[in-house]
């Protein structure tokens, strides 16, 4: 199968996936894997390795294996380490210290903005699902402390976490997309672009959080007579909170290492020191260093003995995320070898009319279909890679902007097939229906606001 029929098959596969996950409650891992296999068969990927014009064409089984293992190779360790750092921050009370730092900067009179900015900072190295769980105790305490709407605080936190998750390395999606699109060695450029592109969605997310909190009430917005833990009691429960430096180090040090590595690469520096800095600046090594600072945090807090249990619990939490993400990698690999990319490439002149909007639309389709923003980012980047020249997006700045456009699409939208949707609704004490009005609607607002800013920036590039 090729050409337009293949696109029709792809659209049908996406619809089947959404229905299977949302209506029939089939687990996303099984749904994505099943649709990937069926799409591979329909697309004509051979059942055994064959040779065509002197080139070996991989069998469907090998394509599935390559897609699955490739995802683990590229982002598996990053996800685990990011979640582990988040668990340590929660256990030691460093997350509370970070809350105090952010509130000190933003001010107590703007708790929703403080919550959003806190999420934006924490989610740079930490998976947004984990980030919400980590910061939720702070959110609940601030709700009681400031008497602000619980829904407003949940949506503001969710928005802040989500924005940096899709835009700013070392989160795995932007890293993978940058490498795929040829700007992996300019990671500082990607990080700077991610921070710049965050402005519009941060503003839009804050306004939407304030608005939706006026009309929607979560379960913990009502006084049920129970005695909730106050902010002061929460702080006291940790004993003595870690200092500002040790609290920030697991998050800030990896960012600094990756930034320095990008500077070394862009400057073309050579030698042993440059090699060491590049080594430490790879996402995995940078997060390992961040984890070491987290271990030092545990030691300072007298909780080093809990490290085994923290690691064990983190692996349990990240397991489902890893396997669903790997299944999405299989779908991406099937799409990549099916001939769909070739058909799009041969018709690239049609796509030039929408330019930077094309990766946004494609990522939004994939995100809505299978739930994972990381999978939507990596899959879209793989499809976009051979099209960059035809779409006039091949310069480093425009390639970095394309990474942002893919990230914006990968936010649009979070719904029932997205683990983050359930994290936000469950921890925010909202029903699924309320989740659609809050989390799903907010991610639509974030995606549109992001793409508006990206388009404006593209006019000057």
Secondary structure as UniProt FT lines:
FT   HELIX           4..22
FT   HELIX           28..43
FT   STRAND          50..52
FT   TURN            53..54
FT   STRAND          55..57
FT   HELIX           60..71
FT   HELIX           72..76
FT   HELIX           77..92
FT   HELIX           94..106
FT   HELIX           108..110
FT   HELIX           111..122
FT   TURN            123..125
FT   HELIX           128..146
FT   HELIX           150..167
FT   TURN            169..170
FT   HELIX           172..180
FT   TURN            181..182
FT   HELIX           184..186
FT   HELIX           187..215
FT   HELIX           219..221
FT   HELIX           231..237
FT   HELIX           244..267
FT   HELIX           272..280
FT   HELIX           283..300
FT   TURN            301..302
FT   HELIX           304..306
FT   HELIX           307..337
FT   TURN            338..339
FT   HELIX           340..346
FT   HELIX           348..351
FT   TURN            352..356
FT   HELIX           357..370
FT   HELIX           373..385
FT   TURN            386..392
FT   HELIX           396..409
FT   TURN            410..411
FT   TURN            416..417
FT   HELIX           419..427
FT   TURN            428..429
FT   HELIX           432..435
FT   HELIX           436..440
FT   HELIX           441..458
FT   TURN            459..460
//
